[in-house]
Amino acid sequence: MTWASLPARLRHGLTVLGVLTTVCVVGPWMAGDPTAIVEPAQASLLPPGSTRWVVELRDGSRTAARDVQRQEGGWLLTGRGEPRLFAAGEVVALRRTTFWLGTDTLGRDVLARLLWGGRVSLLVGLTALAVAMLLGTSAGLLAGWRGGLVDGVLMRLADALLAFPALFLLLLVAAIFRPSLSALVLMLGGLSWMGVARLVRGQLLSLKEREFILAARGIGASPLRIALVHLLPNTLTPLSQDAALRLGDLILAEASLSFLGFGVAPPLPSWGGMVAEAGEVLGTAWWLILLPGLAVATVVIGAALLADGLAELARPESA
C-alpha cells in the first residue's frame, strides 16, 4: 500500500499531526528559553512581528529598546518612556531580536513558549494515551476472556467511573493531590481507560467463539497465547481508531486543567496554561489566546481526521 493509495483523511491527519509534532520537538532547540523574562516595562505585550534590541545586563536581568546608541562610556537605550543610559560595564550582550509571535505580559517570547508548550502538551497527551491504552486493553482482555466474576467486577468499576463527568472527576483528583507533570500523566491515563476496556471486551466477546479460537484451544494453546497472539491483533483496528480520537480528548483535558490552574505548573508552559494567562489581557493582546487555542484545535482536528481515515481504511471496500 502506497501513500497515495491511503484515504485522503488519513493522509491529511498524519500530515497535520506529523508536522505539528516535528515542529514542537525540533523547534524549541532554536526558539530559546520560554521562561526568559525581558523587562515588562519595555517588552511586554509586543504584537507579532515586533523587533527590539534585547540587552543582557551584568546582574542577569534583560531589558529591551527600540534603538541603541553607543555613548562615551556606555549605551543609550530608547524605547518606552525616557531614554536610559547604561555604563559599558553593565551591558553583557546586545542582540537584535524579532518576536515573530509577539510577547506576553512578562516580556517572554510567545513563539518559544508556544513551541515548548506544544512539546509539553503533546508529551502529556501521548504518554497519558499510552497509559490509558495499556490499562484499558489489559482490563478488557481479562474481562472478555475470563468472564464471570472478573468480568463483572471490572465492568462495574468501569461503569462507575464512566458515570461521573470526566472533567469533574479530573478536577476533583487534581484539586486534592495537586499533581506534578508525571502525576498528571498518570491521572489522565488512569481516568481514561474505561472506554478502551469496554471496546476490547466487546471485541473479545464476538471473537472468542470463532473457529480459529476454537482451533487454537483444540491444539492446546495457553489462554495467554490465545489472548495475545490470536485475539489482541484482531482488536487493533478499532483500538487504533479509538486511540486517535482519545488523543484529541486528552490534549483538550490537559489544556482544560491547565486553564483552570490544575495542570502543568508555571513557569513550564503548556497550551492550556498560555490560554489561562492570556485571560486578563484578552482585549489588548489577541495573539496570546488565539495562537495556543489554534494549536489545540489543530491537534484535535488532526486526530479526528486520523480516526476517520483509519475507519475508512478498515471498511471492506477500502481493501
N, C-alpha and C positions, 0 to 999 in steps of 0.2 A: 504494500500500500504506500503510495507516494503522498507527499504533502498536498499536491494539487487535488488528489482524489478524496481528501478528507472533507467532511461537511464544512460549509463556509463558517458557520457559527463556531465550530470547534477551532478552526484556524484563527478566527478573529479573537476568540477567548484566550487561546495560547499566546497569540502575539501581544495582546494587551497585558496579560499577567507577566509574560516573559520580559517584555521591555521595561515594565514598571519595576519588576524585581531586580533586573540588571542595573537599572539606574540607581535604585536605592542601595544596592550592595556596593557598587563601584563609586558612585557619586560622592559619598562622604569623605573618601580619601582626598578628594580635590576641593571640597567645599569649605574646609576649615572647621574650627571649633564652634559647635552650635550654642555653647554656653558662654562664649566670649562677649562681654558687655562693653560696648562703646558708649562713652559718656552720654546718658539720655538727653541732657540739655542740648547737645549738639547733633545727635544721631538718631533720636527716637522718631518712629513713625515716618521714616523717609519712604516716599512712594516708589514702586518698582521702576528700575532704570536709573535711580539716583546715583551720582558719582561724588565721592568725597575723598579728601585726604584723611587717612587714619594714622594717628600719631601715637606711638607707644612711648610711655614715659618711664622714667627710671624706677618709680615706685610700683610699677606693674600695671597701672591703670592705662586706659586708652581714651583718647578724645578724637574729635573729628573737626574738619574745617573745609569750607568751600575752596579756600585759597591759602597757600602757604608761601611766605616770602622770607628769604634769608636776610636777617638784620645783623648788624655788628654785634657779635657775641651771643646771638640767639636766633629764634624763629618767631615770626609774626603770623598768627593764625586768625583768619577772618571767617566768620560764619554767622550763627545766630547770636544776636546780642553784640556786645562791644568786642573789638579785636583784643586778642590775648598774646602776650609776649612771654615766651619760654626761653630760659637760658639754654645754650647749646648743650650743656652737661645734663640737662633734664631730659632731653629727647634721645631715645634709644634708636628708634626707627621711624621712617616715614614711607608710606606707600599709597599710591592712588588706587582706590577700590571702587568698583561698580557693584552696587547692591541690586542685582538683577530682579529680585522679587521683593525689594524693599527691606525695611527693618521693623522690629516690633517696638513695644513701649520702652524696652530697656536698651534699645540700640543694637539688638542682636540680629544677625543676618538671617532673614526668613528662608532663603534658599538652603543654607546649611541646616537649619532646623527642620525644614520640610524633608530633606533627604535623610537626615539622621532619624527623624520621626518615622519616616517610612520604613527604615530598617527595623526600628523597634516594633512598630505596629505589625509588620509582616512577620517578624520573628515570633511575636506573641501569638498571632493568628495561626501560623503554620505549626508551631510546637503544641499549641492547645488543640489543634485539629488532630495531630498525631496521638495525643493523649486520649482524646475522645474516641478516635477510631480504634485504638488498642483496647480500651476498656469496653467499648460497645461491641466490638467484634468478639472479644473473649466471652462476654456475658451472653451474647446472642448464640454463639456456638454451644456454650454449656447448656443454656436453657433449651434450645431447639433439639439438641442431641440427647440429653439426659431425660428431659420431660419430667413429669411427676412433681414432687415437692420442690426440686431445684428450680424447675421452670416456674412454678407458682410463686416462689419467694422472689426470684429475680424480676419477674414481670410485674409483680405488685409493687416492688421497690421502684421500678421504672415508672409505673403509673402514678405512684405517689409524688415523685419528683416532677413528672410532667404536669401534674395538677396545679403546681404553682407557676405563676408568670415568671419566665426565665429571668428577665431583668430585675424583678423584685427580689428573687432568690439570690442573684448575684450581688445586688446592693446590700442585702441583709448580711451575707457572709463577709463581704468587703468591709462593711461598717464595723463588724465585730473583730475581725482579725487584721485589718489594715495591711493587705498583702504586699510583699516585695514583688519584684518582677518575676522571679521563679514561682512564687506562690500564686501570683496572678495567672500564670500559665496553667498551673495545676488546678486552680479554681475554675477557670473557664472550661478546661478539658473535662474536669471531674463532674461538671454540671451540664455537660452536653452529650453524654454518651447514650442517653436513653433511647433516642430515635434510632441511633445506629443499631443498638441491641434488638429493638423490635424489628427492624428491617432484616437483619441477619437471621433472627429466629424465624420470621415468616418465610424466608427463602429456604431454610433448612427443612421446615415442615413440609414444603412442597417437593423437596428433593430426596429426603431420606428413604422414601419408599419406592424410588425409581429403580429400574432394573440394574443399572450399573452399581448402585449402592448395595442392592441385594446380592449381586455377584461378588462384590468385594467382601461382604460378610461371609459369603459361602466359602471363599478360599482362605478364610481365617485372618483377614486383615484386622489389626487392632482398632478400637474406637478412635484413638488419637490419630492414627494414619488415615482412617476414613474421613475424619473431620478436616484434617489439614490438607490432605492430598486430593480428595475427591469432592468434598463439599465446599470448602472455602473458595477454591478457584472459580466455582460456578456462581459465587456471590459478588465477584469483583466488579462486574459491570454496574449493577445497581449501587454498590458501595462507592464506586468512583464518581457516579453522578451525585450521590448524596454528599460526598466529601467536597465536591466543587461548590455546591450550594452552601454547605456548612462553613466553608472558609469565609465567604462573604458575611455570614451571620456572626462569626467570631470576631472578624475585624470590626464590624459595627458594634458588637458588645464591648470590645476593648475601648473603642472610641467613646461610647456612651459612658462607661465607667470613668474614663479619664476626664471627660467633660464634666462629670458630676464630682470630681475630686477624689475618686476611689480607685483610680487606675495607676498608671505609671507615674511615679513620684518625680516632681521637679528636682533639679534642673534638667533631667533627662527628658528630651522632647518626645511626644507622640502626637499623632494627628488629632486625636480627641482632645488632648491637653492643649494643643495650639488653638483649637476652636474655643475652648473654655477661656483661655487667656485673652482672646480677641473680643469677648463679650462686652467689655467696658468701653471699647473704642470702635464699636461696630459702625457708628455713623460717620466716623472720620477716617477709618483705615479699613476699607472694604477688603483689601487683599489678605488681611490676617485671618479672616474667616472663610473667604472664598476658596483660597488655594488648598488648605488642608481638607476642606469639605469636598472639593472636586477630586482630590486624591482618594478619599474614602469611597466616593461614588464610583470612581474608575475601577477600583478593585472589585466592588460589588457587581458592577456591570460585567467586568471580565469574567468573574466566577460564574455568573448566570449564563453568559454565552458559552462558557466551557461546559457547564452542565447540560445545556440544551444540545450542544454539539455531540456530547457523549451519548445522550438519549437517542439522537438521530442516527448515530453510528451503530447503535445496538439494535435498531429495527431490522427485521429480516430483509426488507427490500433494499437496505443500505449495503448488504453483504455482497 
